[in-house]
Amino acid sequence: MSLSTLPATPSPDVGITRTVSYNTLEAQFGDGYSQRAKIGINNKPMKMSLKWSNINETEKDTLETFFDAHDGGEAFLYTPPDQDASSKWIVDGEYSVVYVAYQVYNVSVSIKEVFDV
């Protein structure tokens, strides 16, 4: 099955937030010492917050249709601005739409990198 790609138009706003969290286990010992271990080989997934400001209704509908089709379980391809290659992402729980003015919208989404086969 071929993965779809996050629509390139419209482009997200400048100022994308990227968060990296490490997946580790930690064992606490009674003498005050602890030991940590990485979980798996892909233990550093990224999360990104994307926002599109002042877009028209057609662009908003394109994004909403895409997010609804990838409703948290379906992976898609996205290339972050500071990377050369695309990777797999999912919608991380929700997206939001703000009605700015007549047929003018702001759309925000949080996406999470996944390492599916």
Secondary structure, DSSP 4 states (H G I P E B T S, - for coil): -PPPB---SSPPPS--EEEE---EEEEE-TTS-EEEEE-SS----EEEEEEEEEE-HHHHHHHHHHHHHT-SSS-EEE--TT-SS-EEEEEEEEEEEEEEETTEEEEEEEEEE----
